[in-house]
Amino acid sequence: MHYLILLNDAPYGSERSYNGLRLAASLAKQEAATVSVFLIGDAASCAMAGQTTPNGYYNIERMIKGLTAKGVKIGICGTCMDARGIRAEMVIEGTHRSTMDELTRWTIEADKVLVF
């Protein structure tokens, strides 16, 4: 089964992106599941490299690196990147600048789409 998870919120301030990534990690452990994550709107900032958080606090960058290591595809809305001044060299390795066309393909291919 293929799952597409759409994240809309910034990495910190609310826990929506954190919880979406937690679900993505749990799904990625399932043998029969494939997972894709699309970062749109303020969630584009989730893919920024070099995040620093206090000890004991979740770190979105580490979560995303763990997902990409498991083969999860992570796309970042290119328009949203541009609007926030995020350049390709600023994002976590394994993530990629994406488009609405790719999100459309992923949505069509997905068995389930989950929005956070």
C-alpha positions as CSV (number, residue, x, y, z in Angstrom):
1,M,0.0,0.0,0.0
2,H,1.3,3.5,-0.9
3,Y,0.8,6.4,1.5
4,L,1.3,10.0,0.7
5,I,1.7,12.4,3.7
6,L,1.2,16.1,3.1
7,L,2.7,18.4,5.7
8,N,1.6,22.1,5.8
9,D,2.9,23.5,9.1
10,A,6.3,24.9,10.0
11,P,8.7,22.5,11.8
12,Y,8.3,24.1,15.2
13,G,5.5,26.0,16.9
14,S,2.8,23.3,16.4
15,E,3.3,19.6,16.4
16,R,1.5,18.8,13.2
17,S,4.6,18.3,11.1
18,Y,6.2,16.4,13.9
19,N,3.2,14.1,14.2
20,G,3.0,13.6,10.4
21,L,6.7,12.6,10.4
22,R,6.2,10.2,13.3
23,L,3.4,8.5,11.4
24,A,5.6,8.4,8.2
25,A,8.3,6.7,10.2
26,S,5.9,4.2,11.7
27,L,4.4,3.4,8.3
28,A,7.9,3.1,6.7
29,K,8.6,0.2,9.1
30,Q,5.8,-1.8,7.6
31,E,7.0,-4.3,5.0
32,A,4.0,-3.8,2.7
33,A,4.0,0.0,2.8
34,T,5.7,2.6,0.7
35,V,5.7,6.2,1.9
36,S,6.1,9.6,0.3
37,V,6.1,13.0,2.1
38,F,5.4,16.3,0.4
39,L,6.3,19.5,2.2
40,I,4.1,22.5,1.2
41,G,3.5,26.0,2.6
42,D,5.4,26.6,5.8
43,A,6.3,22.9,6.0
44,A,9.0,23.7,3.3
45,S,11.1,24.9,6.2
46,C,11.1,21.4,7.7
47,A,13.7,20.4,5.0
48,M,16.2,23.1,6.1
49,A,19.6,21.6,7.0
50,G,21.4,22.6,10.2
51,Q,18.5,22.7,12.6
52,T,19.4,23.1,16.3
53,T,17.1,22.2,19.1
54,P,17.5,21.9,22.8
55,N,18.5,18.5,24.3
56,G,15.5,16.4,24.8
57,Y,13.4,18.2,22.1
58,Y,12.5,16.6,18.9
59,N,14.5,17.6,15.8
60,I,12.7,17.6,12.5
61,E,16.0,17.4,10.5
62,R,17.0,14.1,12.3
63,M,13.5,12.7,11.6
64,I,13.7,13.5,7.9
65,K,17.2,12.1,7.6
66,G,15.9,8.9,9.2
67,L,13.0,8.7,6.7
68,T,15.3,9.3,3.7
69,A,17.6,6.5,5.0
70,K,14.6,4.2,4.8
71,G,13.9,5.2,1.2
72,V,11.0,7.5,1.8
73,K,10.7,10.1,-1.0
74,I,10.5,13.7,0.4
75,G,9.5,16.5,-2.0
76,I,9.5,20.2,-1.2
77,C,7.1,22.5,-3.0
78,G,9.4,24.7,-5.2
79,T,7.1,27.7,-5.2
80,C,7.0,27.5,-1.4
81,M,10.8,27.3,-1.2
82,D,11.1,30.4,-3.4
83,A,8.5,32.3,-1.3
84,R,10.6,31.5,1.8
85,G,14.1,32.1,0.4
86,I,15.0,28.5,0.6
87,R,17.6,27.5,-2.0
88,A,18.4,23.9,-3.0
89,E,21.8,24.0,-1.2
90,M,20.0,24.8,2.1
91,V,17.9,21.6,2.3
92,I,18.6,18.2,3.8
93,E,20.4,15.7,1.6
94,G,17.9,13.2,0.3
95,T,15.0,15.7,0.0
96,H,14.3,17.4,-3.3
97,R,12.7,20.5,-4.8
98,S,9.4,19.4,-6.3
99,T,6.5,20.6,-8.3
100,M,2.7,20.5,-8.3
101,D,3.0,18.0,-11.2
102,E,5.0,15.6,-9.0
103,L,2.5,16.1,-6.2
104,T,-0.3,15.3,-8.6
105,R,1.5,12.1,-9.7
106,W,2.1,11.0,-6.1
107,T,-1.5,11.7,-5.3
108,I,-2.8,9.6,-8.2
109,E,-0.4,6.8,-7.3
110,A,-1.3,6.8,-3.5
111,D,-3.7,4.4,-2.0
112,K,-4.1,6.8,1.0
113,V,-3.4,10.5,1.3
114,L,-3.0,11.9,4.8
115,V,-2.9,15.6,5.5
116,F,-1.3,17.3,8.5
